[in-house]
Amino acid sequence: MSQIQSLLQNAFPTIEARLKNDPDFQASASRANFTFAIASSENVEAAVLVKVEDGAASFSIGPASEGKFAVQARPEHWQAFFAAKLERPYQSYWGMLRVLGHNEGIEVGGNKEAFGRYARVWRNVLDRSRDSFHAKESGPTLREPPSEEVNEDDSVTGKYVWIDHQEYGKVKLFYEFAGSGPQTILFLHTAGSDSRQYHSLMNNKQLQDRCTMYAFDLPAHGRSSLGSRQVPQGYALTEDSYLESIWKVVKRLGLRNTIVCGASMAGHVCIAAAIKARELDVHGSIPCEGCEHLAFSQPIYEIGGSDASLLDPERVCGMCAPTSPEYFKRQIWWQYSSQGYGIFSGDLKFYFRGWDGRGRVETIDTKACPVYMLTGEYDYSCTVEASKATADKIPGAVFEAMEGLGHFPLTENPNAVLPYLIRALDHIQASRQSG
């Protein structure tokens, strides 16, 4: 008997029933007919075989080779994946694959194209299996927006402006704003997404009273147009082009006393903006999930085929915290599924290769531009340790780890991130007054 067999076999009927009633699994598996394996590396002959046929799943035990592909891990890693208290990167198989990888026995066997084509299927099977293992509640209540999220009169207003971008040419840029407070804050979206990420925070009454909030879609992202000098399939984000976009928005909208805030690649660029704060007229920075440099490492982005509208959201949602509400994780999934061709991969060129603040972050003047860095405990892409190490190099910077949050804290759980964001605003405003 293999370890994965001993973990799951008694729960087969429960898992099958849960999948039968799960709308996410039903949607992804409705026209699928294949078998895949969940295997422990110590005994691939006794793998869990999952037969998917027209929206139904049945479980059995057999050789991993009988599956079209196999998701494989060492026994201790499966134990961590199915643990009651999850730690990064075990909240998702994508995380295990990226952080631990082949050297640690985490690998995809068999047909990798099928692994990618059915990414939502096997991911839902693993997630629902874990829920069944712990008798975790699952149902419509977890997928509905919080009551405070639903307002008949949404406060976010969107507009378009034209900018003349040195690299991209003429761009019809989309931006949104909300609130009437004295503090200006400019939210910057993550790689391969757009400003819809900030609707929850921009509708928050506490923030609206305190801040006037802005967010915009980078050129060729979301609702912004392709620049007149941009070529489809030729997009690659750079530090200079990103900072120019921020400067153009600040100047075009006449923003004053601006604090920039964003996560992931936007966390990186918040640090870059602090380095050039005087040039950009930026007066505070809240980098989330950012650090001075991340080595190029994206094996999970090279596995599984070419359907970016399916694979990109599947891969990035693995970085969310397991405790974040399902409603918000679904919104992240959908937003990542709706971007233009090559936009996400073009942004990753900045996230992994284009951004390097080593030897420069030490020059940030936190009296002119206070810096308050935040990173979620479940982020396995830019870890708490990496962010703190960067904050320690910036004289006067503050770092705080965020409990129960992942790589998209400002989006995946707005209520949980709000206290951290308020503390960051308090620190920046107090630092500027004392300076």
VOKE-855641 format. One line per field, with one value per residue (C-alpha): residue in one letter; x, y, z; residue number from 1; chain. Coordinates in nm, 4 decimals, m for minus. Example, Ala and Ser with C-alpha at 12.3 -4.5 7.8 and 13.67 -1.06 7.14 Angstrom:
<rs>
res: A:S
x: 1.2300:1.3670
y: m0.4500:m0.1060
z: 0.7800:0.7140
n: 1:2
chain: A:A
</rs>
This chain:
<rs>
res: M:S:Q:I:Q:S:L:L:Q:N:A:F:P:T:I:E:A:R:L:K:N:D:P:D:F:Q:A:S:A:S:R:A:N:F:T:F:A:I:A:S:S:E:N:V:E:A:A:V:L:V:K:V:E:D:G:A:A:S:F:S:I:G:P:A:S:E:G:K:F:A:V:Q:A:R:P:E:H:W:Q:A:F:F:A:A:K:L:E:R:P:Y:Q:S:Y:W:G:M:L:R:V:L:G:H:N:E:G:I:E:V:G:G:N:K:E:A:F:G:R:Y:A:R:V:W:R:N:V:L:D:R:S:R:D:S:F:H:A:K:E:S:G:P:T:L:R:E:P:P:S:E:E:V:N:E:D:D:S:V:T:G:K:Y:V:W:I:D:H:Q:E:Y:G:K:V:K:L:F:Y:E:F:A:G:S:G:P:Q:T:I:L:F:L:H:T:A:G:S:D:S:R:Q:Y:H:S:L:M:N:N:K:Q:L:Q:D:R:C:T:M:Y:A:F:D:L:P:A:H:G:R:S:S:L:G:S:R:Q:V:P:Q:G:Y:A:L:T:E:D:S:Y:L:E:S:I:W:K:V:V:K:R:L:G:L:R:N:T:I:V:C:G:A:S:M:A:G:H:V:C:I:A:A:A:I:K:A:R:E:L:D:V:H:G:S:I:P:C:E:G:C:E:H:L:A:F:S:Q:P:I:Y:E:I:G:G:S:D:A:S:L:L:D:P:E:R:V:C:G:M:C:A:P:T:S:P:E:Y:F:K:R:Q:I:W:W:Q:Y:S:S:Q:G:Y:G:I:F:S:G:D:L:K:F:Y:F:R:G:W:D:G:R:G:R:V:E:T:I:D:T:K:A:C:P:V:Y:M:L:T:G:E:Y:D:Y:S:C:T:V:E:A:S:K:A:T:A:D:K:I:P:G:A:V:F:E:A:M:E:G:L:G:H:F:P:L:T:E:N:P:N:A:V:L:P:Y:L:I:R:A:L:D:H:I:Q:A:S:R:Q:S:G
x: 0.0000:0.1324:0.1121:m0.1327:m0.3542:m0.3591:m0.4381:m0.7312:m0.8816:m1.1311:m1.2532:m1.3213:m1.7029:m1.7043:m1.4779:m1.6829:m2.0038:m1.8472:m1.7227:m2.0654:m2.2125:m1.9279:m2.0097:m1.6426:m1.5617:m1.8788:m1.7983:m1.4396:m1.5157:m1.8449:m1.6979:m1.3826:m1.3081:m0.9690:m0.7910:m0.5092:m0.3075:m0.2198:0.1000:0.3458:0.7027:0.7707:0.5146:0.3865:0.2256:m0.0325:m0.1429:m0.4864:m0.6460:m0.9145:m1.1391:m1.3219:m1.6148:m1.8770:m1.8739:m1.8363:m1.5265:m1.4568:m1.1568:m0.9589:m0.6088:m0.3655:m0.0350:0.0290:0.1101:m0.2596:m0.3292:m0.2816:m0.0600:0.0349:0.0781:0.3532:0.5152:0.7080:0.5081:0.6092:0.4946:0.1523:0.1285:0.1886:m0.0592:m0.3348:m0.2455:m0.5104:m0.2801:m0.1298:0.2043:0.3466:0.3872:0.1579:m0.1639:m0.1456:0.0230:0.1392:0.3270:0.4871:0.5856:0.7388:0.9202:1.0261:1.0221:1.1912:1.4872:1.2480:1.0453:0.7582:0.6966:0.4353:0.4579:0.3124:0.1391:0.2194:m0.0053:m0.3006:m0.1885:m0.2274:m0.5488:m0.7188:m0.5591:m0.8892:m1.0067:m0.7127:m0.6825:m1.0482:m1.0063:m0.7100:m0.8816:m1.2088:m1.0170:m0.8468:m1.1817:m1.3260:m1.0232:m1.0964:m1.4768:m1.4370:m1.7551:m1.7952:m2.0906:m2.2603:m2.2090:m1.8327:m1.8747:m2.1048:m1.9608:m1.9548:m2.2620:m2.0581:m1.9286:m2.2701:m2.3760:m2.6539:m2.4554:m2.0944:m1.8546:m1.5900:m1.5964:m1.4026:m1.2734:m1.0350:m0.7507:m0.4952:m0.1274:0.1811:0.4164:0.7786:0.7988:0.4383:0.3294:m0.0210:m0.2318:m0.5961:m0.5554:m0.8332:m0.8352:m1.0746:m1.1182:m1.3197:m1.3253:m1.2816:m1.0281:m0.7221:m0.4640:m0.4033:m0.3244:m0.2483:m0.3069:m0.1011:m0.2226:m0.0393:0.1134:m0.1417:m0.4341:m0.5978:m0.7456:m1.0584:m0.8430:m0.9001:m1.2779:m1.3330:m1.0835:m1.1948:m1.5524:m1.4468:m1.6032:m1.3151:m1.0659:m1.2960:m1.3150:m0.9419:m0.8182:m0.8919:m0.8015:m0.6943:m0.6081:m0.5306:m0.4802:m0.1319:m0.1159:m0.2501:m0.3958:m0.7598:m0.9531:m0.6530:m0.5675:m0.2643:m0.0149:0.0360:0.3949:0.3171:0.3178:0.0933:0.3064:0.6005:0.5222:0.7862:0.7490:1.0575:1.1271:1.1573:0.8324:0.6464:0.7735:0.6897:0.3315:0.3072:0.4555:0.2238:m0.0802:0.0397:0.1020:m0.2034:m0.4474:m0.2752:m0.2200:m0.0560:0.1127:0.0744:0.1334:0.1800:0.0660:0.0571:0.1453:0.3707:0.5277:0.3567:0.5278:0.8598:0.7795:0.6669:1.0257:1.1545:0.9236:1.0638:1.4158:1.3075:1.0502:1.1535:1.1449:0.8018:0.6557:0.5811:0.5618:0.5080:0.5296:0.3500:0.5119:0.3224:0.4814:0.7891:1.1651:1.4867:1.5239:1.3872:1.6015:1.4506:1.2627:0.9365:0.9231:0.5463:0.4994:0.6689:0.4559:0.1195:0.0592:m0.0412:m0.3920:m0.2931:m0.6544:m0.6834:m0.3293:m0.2383:m0.5273:m0.4789:m0.1107:m0.1458:m0.4431:m0.2199:m0.0424:m0.3550:m0.3932:m0.6096:m0.8095:m0.9062:m1.2757:m1.3627:m1.5525:m1.2389:m1.0220:m1.2737:m1.2557:m0.8760:m0.9128:m1.1527:m0.9483:m0.6380:m0.8335:m0.9431:m0.6166:m0.4649:m0.2334:0.1203:0.0479:0.1083:0.4288:0.5461:0.4907:0.6809:0.9852:0.9914:0.8980:1.1785:1.4379:1.3735:1.3600:1.6820:1.7077:2.0204:2.2648:1.9948:1.7341:1.9848:1.9613:1.5891:1.5260:1.2440:1.2147:1.0966:0.9245:0.8431:0.8300:0.6081:0.6470:0.3868:0.4021:0.1583:0.2688:0.1451:0.3366:0.5843:0.6793:0.8087:0.8425:0.8202:1.1927:1.2800:1.0701:1.2031:1.5616:1.4949:1.3221:1.6219:1.8431:1.6252:1.7077:1.3874:1.1668:0.9120:0.8192:0.5207:0.4282:0.0563:m0.1061:m0.3458:m0.2720:m0.1040:0.0442:m0.2633:m0.3450:m0.5165:m0.7531:m0.7923:m0.9109:m0.9798:m1.1190:m0.8138:m0.5654:m0.7370:m0.5786:m0.2315:m0.3030:m0.4308:m0.1156:0.0960:m0.0929:m0.0586:0.3152:0.3719:0.1660:0.3263:0.6752:0.6108:0.4730:0.7707:1.0126
y: 0.0000:0.3463:0.6461:0.8320:0.5223:0.5017:0.8739:0.8806:0.5375:0.5429:0.8840:0.7825:0.7785:1.1144:1.2765:1.1389:1.2750:1.6127:1.6413:1.5423:1.8461:2.0878:2.3433:2.4200:2.0566:2.0055:2.3022:2.1924:1.8218:1.8343:1.7153:1.5479:1.1781:1.0726:0.9169:1.0701:0.9515:1.0968:0.9164:0.8852:0.8486:0.5554:0.3312:0.4456:0.1040:0.1843:0.5277:0.6820:0.6700:0.9275:0.8452:1.1519:1.0859:1.3424:1.5368:1.2411:1.1179:0.7694:0.6617:0.3394:0.2089:0.1075:0.1839:0.5515:0.4523:0.3849:0.7569:0.9978:1.1911:1.1725:1.4395:1.2949:1.3882:1.2324:1.0977:1.3811:1.6365:1.4779:1.4658:1.8411:1.9024:1.7206:1.8634:2.0427:2.3443:2.4329:2.6041:2.7485:2.6163:2.3259:2.5199:2.4101:2.1512:2.4407:2.5743:2.2390:2.2068:2.5524:2.5677:2.2067:2.0757:1.7788:1.7779:1.7141:1.4515:1.6815:1.6154:1.5638:1.2269:1.1297:1.3688:1.7230:1.8786:1.6873:1.7999:2.1597:2.1038:1.9554:2.1836:2.2923:1.9319:1.7855:2.0971:2.0744:1.7033:1.7724:2.0645:1.8801:1.5738:1.7864:1.9363:1.5872:1.4719:1.7351:1.7459:2.1108:2.2975:2.3774:2.5307:2.8408:3.0429:3.0383:3.1622:3.4578:3.8078:3.9396:4.1473:4.4680:4.4023:4.4375:4.8008:4.9164:5.2325:5.1339:5.4194:5.3414:5.5700:5.4917:5.7236:5.7284:5.9677:5.9774:5.9742:5.9953:5.7235:5.7350:5.3574:5.2659:5.5720:5.7138:5.5140:5.5474:5.4732:5.3595:5.4704:5.4556:5.6596:5.6632:5.8416:6.2048:6.1920:6.4202:6.1460:6.0435:5.6756:5.5187:5.1430:4.9443:4.6073:4.2757:4.1085:4.0086:4.1808:4.5240:4.7739:4.5664:4.4114:4.7168:4.7592:4.6159:4.8468:5.1464:5.0898:5.0723:5.3644:5.3958:5.4320:5.6625:5.9052:5.8978:5.8790:5.9672:5.6436:5.5921:5.2827:5.2382:4.9666:4.9588:4.9992:4.6862:4.5604:4.5361:4.8219:5.0317:5.0294:4.8870:5.1690:5.2970:5.1684:4.8389:4.5217:4.2258:3.9344:4.1715:4.2973:4.2966:4.5193:4.7078:4.9156:5.2342:5.1806:5.0941:5.4017:5.6206:5.4931:5.5865:5.9295:5.9945:5.9115:6.1267:6.4185:6.3757:6.3470:6.6163:6.3902:6.5415:6.3957:6.0489:5.7147:5.4188:5.0715:4.7377:4.3705:4.1284:4.3072:4.6214:4.5567:4.5557:4.8783:5.0461:4.9965:5.1311:5.4315:5.4979:5.4992:5.7684:5.9335:6.2919:6.2424:6.0791:6.3103:6.0095:6.0716:5.7256:5.3625:5.0470:4.7557:4.4280:4.0966:4.2772:4.2621:4.3910:4.0995:3.7553:3.5084:3.3828:3.0703:2.9885:2.6163:2.6057:2.8643:2.6335:2.3251:2.2370:2.3791:2.7080:2.7917:3.0946:3.1868:2.8630:2.8036:3.1538:3.1823:2.8265:2.8826:3.2198:3.1223:2.8600:3.1516:3.2608:3.1759:2.8699:3.0773:3.3487:3.3559:3.1547:3.4511:3.6650:3.3810:3.3263:3.6951:3.6724:3.3621:3.5378:3.8549:3.6535:3.4653:3.7806:3.9491:3.9941:3.7435:3.7468:4.0164:3.8016:3.6492:3.9972:4.1204:3.8256:3.9401:4.2402:4.0451:3.7915:3.9513:4.3203:4.4294:4.4434:4.6853:4.5326:4.8042:5.0687:5.0134:5.1394:5.4856:5.5313:5.8448:5.7373:6.0896:6.2074:5.8802:5.6567:5.2858:5.0284:4.6779:4.4023:4.0339:3.7489:3.4364:3.2068:3.3787:3.1277:3.3512:3.6515:3.5197:3.6943:3.6328:3.7912:4.1006:4.1472:4.1147:4.3996:4.6167:4.5694:4.7320:5.0426:5.2929:5.3731:5.1241:4.9137:4.5537:4.3546:3.9958:3.9420:3.6401:3.4324:3.6117:3.5095:3.6685:3.8842:4.0265:4.3445:4.1402:3.7923:3.9051:4.2816:4.2734:4.0895:4.3219:4.6443:4.6729:4.6279:4.8918:5.1362:5.0873:5.1532:5.4760:5.5839:5.5250:5.7118:6.0114:6.0275:5.9985:6.2849:6.5084:6.4403:6.4936
z: 0.0000:m0.0879:0.1397:m0.0885:m0.0938:0.2845:0.3052:0.0661:0.0052:0.2899:0.1738:m0.1902:m0.1561:0.0228:m0.2371:m0.5266:m0.3719:m0.3070:m0.6658:m0.7955:m0.6195:m0.6873:m0.9620:m1.0323:m1.0947:m1.2971:m1.5219:m1.5838:m1.6285:m1.8181:m2.1489:m2.0212:m2.0518:m1.9177:m1.6212:m1.4199:m1.1216:m0.7828:m0.6921:m0.4076:m0.5274:m0.2933:m0.4675:m0.8069:m0.8582:m0.5914:m0.7058:m0.6712:m1.0165:m1.0891:m1.3837:m1.5120:m1.7404:m1.8436:m1.5188:m1.2835:m1.1020:m0.9736:m0.7673:m0.7638:m0.6954:m0.9686:m1.1400:m1.2110:m1.5701:m1.6291:m1.6106:m1.8979:m1.6581:m1.2910:m1.0248:m0.8103:m0.4797:m0.1976:0.0988:0.3321:0.0769:0.0336:0.4114:0.4220:0.1392:0.3281:0.6704:0.8742:0.9167:0.5808:0.5334:0.2146:m0.0520:0.0322:m0.0215:m0.3862:m0.6045:m0.8241:m0.5226:m0.4513:m0.8153:m0.8323:m0.4988:m0.4536:m0.8082:m0.9645:m0.7260:m0.4380:m0.6201:m0.7220:m1.0878:m1.3541:m1.5236:m1.8569:m2.0960:m1.9806:m2.2436:m2.0956:m1.7489:m1.8679:m2.0625:m1.7573:m1.4985:m1.3471:m1.3282:m1.1348:m0.9206:m0.8175:m0.7450:m0.5156:m0.3419:m0.2839:m0.1679:0.0940:0.1980:0.2330:0.4282:0.6929:0.6529:0.5581:0.4751:0.1076:m0.0662:m0.2052:0.1140:0.0590:m0.2960:m0.2315:m0.1863:0.1709:0.2541:0.2768:m0.0754:m0.2381:m0.2764:m0.5049:m0.5771:m0.6426:m0.5686:m0.8301:m1.1338:m1.4514:m1.7228:m2.0165:m2.0900:m2.3701:m2.2781:m2.4969:m2.3773:m2.4896:m2.5461:m2.6250:m2.8239:m2.7916:m2.5457:m2.4494:m2.0796:m1.8471:m1.4844:m1.1910:m0.8754:m0.5541:m0.2205:m0.1222:0.1596:0.1772:0.1133:m0.2489:m0.3043:m0.6412:m0.6610:m0.9114:m1.0382:m1.0510:m1.3570:m1.6183:m1.4489:m1.4194:m1.1751:m1.1064:m0.8360:m0.6173:m0.6358:m0.2882:m0.1195:m0.3257:m0.2060:0.1585:0.3492:0.5940:0.3117:0.1156:0.4080:0.4511:0.0894:m0.2676:m0.4414:m0.8014:m1.0024:m1.3721:m1.6286:m1.7764:m2.1555:m2.3303:m2.0007:m1.9066:m2.0646:m2.1730:m2.5408:m2.7130:m2.7589:m3.1121:m3.1073:m2.9334:m3.1410:m3.0521:m2.9269:m2.8743:m2.5253:m2.2503:m1.9449:m1.8233:m1.5150:m1.7192:m1.9102:m1.5897:m1.4061:m1.7043:m1.6974:m1.3294:m1.3920:m1.6863:m1.4710:m1.1803:m1.4138:m1.6375:m1.3453:m1.1409:m0.8393:m0.5329:m0.2247:m0.3762:m0.2040:m0.4399:m0.3415:m0.5201:m0.5013:m0.6893:m0.9868:m0.8560:m0.5221:m0.7044:m0.8864:m0.5628:m0.4467:m0.7796:m0.7423:m0.3938:m0.5388:m0.7877:m0.5648:m0.6358:m1.0128:m0.9967:m0.7296:m0.5084:m0.1324:0.0140:m0.0901:0.0278:m0.1586:m0.1082:m0.2025:m0.3346:m0.2798:m0.4345:m0.6781:m0.7601:m0.9483:m1.2739:m1.1776:m1.3477:m1.4224:m1.3680:m1.6426:m1.8906:m1.8207:m1.9583:m2.3051:m2.4588:m2.3326:m2.1254:m2.0488:m1.8500:m1.7286:m1.6121:m1.3652:m1.2454:m1.1756:m1.0056:m0.7883:m0.6294:m0.4602:m0.2733:0.0930:0.1582:0.4086:0.1584:0.0616:m0.2468:m0.3932:m0.4184:m0.5460:m0.8259:m0.9178:m0.9398:m1.1584:m1.3936:m1.4218:m1.5077:m1.7702:m1.9499:m2.0513:m2.3965:m2.5576:m2.4139:m2.1543:m1.8477:m1.9845:m2.0850:m1.7311:m1.5889:m1.7863:m1.5541:m1.2407:m1.2773:m1.5034:m1.5557:m1.1931:m0.9946:m0.7066:m0.5567:m0.4596:m0.5121:m0.2415:0.0169:m0.1441:m0.0722:0.1349:0.3649:0.5049:0.1641:0.0724:0.3702:0.2865:0.4595:0.3157:0.3526:0.2538:0.3126:0.4993:0.2190:m0.0611:m0.2015:m0.4952:m0.3015:0.0496:0.3841:0.4263:0.0902:0.1564:0.5087:0.3866:0.1442:0.4045:0.6338:0.3688:0.3386:0.6164:0.8028:0.6198:0.8083:0.7284:0.8462:0.7670:0.7090:0.8689:0.6609:0.3324:0.0092:m0.3017:m0.3784:m0.0331:m0.1518:m0.3670:m0.2204:0.1233:0.1437:0.4983:0.6299:0.4602:0.5662:0.9155:0.7649:0.5010:0.7640:0.9730:0.6636:0.5918:0.9565:0.9490:0.6220:0.7252:1.0714:0.9189:0.6800:0.9576:1.1837:0.8952
n: 1:2:3:4:5:6:7:8:9:10:11:12:13:14:15:16:17:18:19:20:21:22:23:24:25:26:27:28:29:30:31:32:33:34:35:36:37:38:39:40:41:42:43:44:45:46:47:48:49:50:51:52:53:54:55:56:57:58:59:60:61:62:63:64:65:66:67:68:69:70:71:72:73:74:75:76:77:78:79:80:81:82:83:84:85:86:87:88:89:90:91:92:93:94:95:96:97:98:99:100:101:102:103:104:105:106:107:108:109:110:111:112:113:114:115:116:117:118:119:120:121:122:123:124:125:126:127:128:129:130:131:132:133:134:135:136:137:138:139:140:141:142:143:144:145:146:147:148:149:150:151:152:153:154:155:156:157:158:159:160:161:162:163:164:165:166:167:168:169:170:171:172:173:174:175:176:177:178:179:180:181:182:183:184:185:186:187:188:189:190:191:192:193:194:195:196:197:198:199:200:201:202:203:204:205:206:207:208:209:210:211:212:213:214:215:216:217:218:219:220:221:222:223:224:225:226:227:228:229:230:231:232:233:234:235:236:237:238:239:240:241:242:243:244:245:246:247:248:249:250:251:252:253:254:255:256:257:258:259:260:261:262:263:264:265:266:267:268:269:270:271:272:273:274:275:276:277:278:279:280:281:282:283:284:285:286:287:288:289:290:291:292:293:294:295:296:297:298:299:300:301:302:303:304:305:306:307:308:309:310:311:312:313:314:315:316:317:318:319:320:321:322:323:324:325:326:327:328:329:330:331:332:333:334:335:336:337:338:339:340:341:342:343:344:345:346:347:348:349:350:351:352:353:354:355:356:357:358:359:360:361:362:363:364:365:366:367:368:369:370:371:372:373:374:375:376:377:378:379:380:381:382:383:384:385:386:387:388:389:390:391:392:393:394:395:396:397:398:399:400:401:402:403:404:405:406:407:408:409:410:411:412:413:414:415:416:417:418:419:420:421:422:423:424:425:426:427:428:429:430:431:432:433:434:435
chain: A:A:A:A:A:A:A:A:A:A:A:A:A:A:A:A:A:A:A:A:A:A:A:A:A:A:A:A:A:A:A:A:A:A:A:A:A:A:A:A:A:A:A:A:A:A:A:A:A:A:A:A:A:A:A:A:A:A:A:A:A:A:A:A:A:A:A:A:A:A:A:A:A:A:A:A:A:A:A:A:A:A:A:A:A:A:A:A:A:A:A:A:A:A:A:A:A:A:A:A:A:A:A:A:A:A:A:A:A:A:A:A:A:A:A:A:A:A:A:A:A:A:A:A:A:A:A:A:A:A:A:A:A:A:A:A:A:A:A:A:A:A:A:A:A:A:A:A:A:A:A:A:A:A:A:A:A:A:A:A:A:A:A:A:A:A:A:A:A:A:A:A:A:A:A:A:A:A:A:A:A:A:A:A:A:A:A:A:A:A:A:A:A:A:A:A:A:A:A:A:A:A:A:A:A:A:A:A:A:A:A:A:A:A:A:A:A:A:A:A:A:A:A:A:A:A:A:A:A:A:A:A:A:A:A:A:A:A:A:A:A:A:A:A:A:A:A:A:A:A:A:A:A:A:A:A:A:A:A:A:A:A:A:A:A:A:A:A:A:A:A:A:A:A:A:A:A:A:A:A:A:A:A:A:A:A:A:A:A:A:A:A:A:A:A:A:A:A:A:A:A:A:A:A:A:A:A:A:A:A:A:A:A:A:A:A:A:A:A:A:A:A:A:A:A:A:A:A:A:A:A:A:A:A:A:A:A:A:A:A:A:A:A:A:A:A:A:A:A:A:A:A:A:A:A:A:A:A:A:A:A:A:A:A:A:A:A:A:A:A:A:A:A:A:A:A:A:A:A:A:A:A:A:A:A:A:A:A:A:A:A:A:A:A:A:A:A:A:A:A:A:A:A:A:A:A:A:A:A:A:A:A:A:A:A:A:A:A:A:A:A:A:A:A:A:A:A:A:A:A:A:A:A:A:A
</rs>
